[in-house]
Amino acid sequence: MVDTSHAATDRADTLRRHGLRATAGRVAVLTYVDRHPHVTAADVFEGIRQELPSTSSQAVHNVLADLHACGILRRTDLPDSSGAQYETRTGDNHHHVQCVECGRVEDVDCVVGHASCLTPSDDHGMRIFTADVTFRGICGSCEPARTDRTD
């Protein structure tokens, strides 16, 4: 069943403001990503298949690419991930923390204060406007399992 709520109307308006037609596929993809940040195209396809049974994996990839190109979605390529991940949180230069065991990804607000790793030693004449940082570690759910293993 297609989402006809106020939120779906808002998402349709967002698409139109960015010069895109508000098709059922675009609204469904945007709704899914908004509700499930840090998802891959495969996750989105599985998530909307029942709602839009005529959609294809390629159609989802195309919609994600369109939404990223116009700035509605942020695409992040993280190490050891099954594919690019998408989220609707854009424009704030936030970072991510990723569990090296289960792959869980969470947002990290931008580092406050001076952090030398965010200032390049040589900008090679470029005006820097973002820095993508991925903190990698082990989440609280995976830590006990890792400690209990005998390697």
C-alpha positions as CSV (number, residue, x, y, z in Angstrom):
1,M,0.0,0.0,0.0
2,V,1.4,3.4,-1.0
3,D,2.0,5.9,1.8
4,T,-0.7,8.6,1.3
5,S,0.1,10.3,4.7
6,H,1.1,13.9,5.3
7,A,4.7,12.7,5.3
8,A,4.3,11.3,1.8
9,T,3.0,14.7,0.7
10,D,6.0,16.4,2.2
11,R,8.3,14.1,0.4
12,A,6.6,14.7,-2.9
13,D,7.0,18.4,-2.3
14,T,10.7,17.9,-1.5
15,L,11.1,16.1,-4.8
16,R,9.3,18.8,-6.7
17,R,11.4,21.6,-5.1
18,H,14.5,19.8,-6.4
19,G,13.1,19.7,-9.9
20,L,12.1,16.0,-9.9
21,R,8.7,14.5,-10.6
22,A,7.1,12.9,-7.5
23,T,6.6,9.4,-8.9
24,A,5.5,6.6,-6.6
25,G,8.9,5.0,-6.9
26,R,10.8,8.2,-5.8
27,V,8.4,8.8,-2.9
28,A,8.7,5.2,-1.8
29,V,12.5,5.2,-2.0
30,L,12.7,8.6,-0.2
31,T,10.3,7.4,2.5
32,Y,12.2,4.2,3.1
33,V,15.6,5.9,3.3
34,D,14.2,8.5,5.6
35,R,12.9,5.9,8.0
36,H,16.0,3.6,7.7
37,P,19.2,5.7,7.5
38,H,22.4,4.1,6.3
39,V,20.8,1.6,3.9
40,T,22.1,0.1,0.7
41,A,20.2,0.0,-2.6
42,A,19.6,-3.7,-2.0
43,D,18.0,-2.9,1.4
44,V,15.8,-0.3,-0.2
45,F,14.7,-2.7,-3.0
46,E,13.8,-5.3,-0.4
47,G,12.0,-2.7,1.7
48,I,9.7,-1.4,-1.0
49,R,9.2,-4.5,-3.1
50,Q,5.8,-5.3,-1.5
51,E,4.6,-1.7,-1.8
52,L,5.7,-1.5,-5.4
53,P,5.9,-5.0,-6.8
54,S,6.6,-3.8,-10.3
55,T,9.8,-2.0,-9.3
56,S,13.2,-3.4,-10.1
57,S,16.6,-3.3,-8.5
58,Q,17.9,-1.2,-11.4
59,A,15.0,1.3,-10.9
60,V,15.9,1.7,-7.2
61,H,19.6,2.3,-8.1
62,N,18.5,4.9,-10.6
63,V,16.2,6.7,-8.1
64,L,19.0,6.7,-5.5
65,A,21.4,8.1,-8.0
66,D,18.9,10.9,-8.9
67,L,18.1,11.7,-5.3
68,H,21.8,11.9,-4.5
69,A,22.7,14.0,-7.5
70,C,20.1,16.7,-6.6
71,G,21.2,16.7,-2.9
72,I,18.2,15.0,-1.3
73,L,20.2,12.0,-0.2
74,R,23.8,11.6,1.0
75,R,25.8,8.7,-0.3
76,T,28.5,7.3,1.8
77,D,31.0,4.5,0.8
78,L,32.2,2.9,4.0
79,P,34.9,0.2,4.4
80,D,33.7,-3.4,4.6
81,S,30.2,-2.4,3.6
82,S,28.1,-4.4,1.2
83,G,27.6,-1.2,-0.9
84,A,27.1,2.5,-0.8
85,Q,24.8,3.6,2.0
86,Y,22.2,6.3,1.7
87,E,20.6,8.7,4.2
88,T,18.5,11.8,4.2
89,R,20.7,13.7,6.6
90,T,22.5,16.1,4.3
91,G,24.3,19.4,4.4
92,D,25.7,19.2,7.9
93,N,29.1,17.5,7.2
94,H,28.4,14.9,10.0
95,H,30.6,11.8,10.2
96,H,30.0,8.1,11.0
97,V,31.1,5.4,13.4
98,Q,31.0,1.9,12.1
99,C,31.3,-1.5,13.9
100,V,33.9,-3.7,12.3
101,E,32.1,-6.8,13.4
102,C,28.4,-6.3,12.5
103,G,28.7,-3.3,10.2
104,R,26.3,-1.1,12.2
105,V,26.7,2.5,11.3
106,E,25.6,5.5,13.4
107,D,25.9,9.3,12.8
108,V,28.5,11.3,14.7
109,D,28.0,15.1,14.8
110,C,30.9,17.1,13.4
111,V,33.9,17.3,15.7
112,V,33.9,20.5,17.7
113,G,37.0,22.6,18.1
114,H,40.3,22.2,16.3
115,A,41.0,18.7,15.1
116,S,44.2,18.4,13.1
117,C,42.9,15.3,11.2
118,L,40.2,17.5,9.7
119,T,42.6,20.1,8.4
120,P,44.8,18.9,5.6
121,S,48.5,19.5,5.8
122,D,48.5,20.6,2.2
123,D,45.2,21.6,0.4
124,H,47.0,21.7,-3.0
125,G,45.3,24.9,-3.8
126,M,41.8,23.6,-3.2
127,R,39.0,25.3,-1.2
128,I,38.0,22.6,1.4
129,F,34.3,22.4,2.2
130,T,33.9,19.0,3.7
131,A,35.8,16.3,5.5
132,D,34.5,12.7,5.6
133,V,35.6,10.8,8.6
134,T,34.7,7.3,9.6
135,F,35.4,6.2,13.1
136,R,35.7,2.4,13.2
137,G,35.4,0.3,16.3
138,I,33.3,-2.5,18.0
139,C,29.8,-1.9,19.2
140,G,28.6,-2.9,22.7
141,S,26.6,-5.8,21.2
142,C,29.6,-7.3,19.4
143,E,32.3,-6.7,22.0
144,P,31.4,-9.6,24.4
145,A,31.2,-12.0,21.4
146,R,34.7,-10.9,20.2
147,T,36.2,-11.2,23.7
148,D,34.7,-14.7,24.2
149,R,36.1,-16.0,20.9
150,T,39.3,-18.0,21.0
151,D,41.3,-17.0,17.9
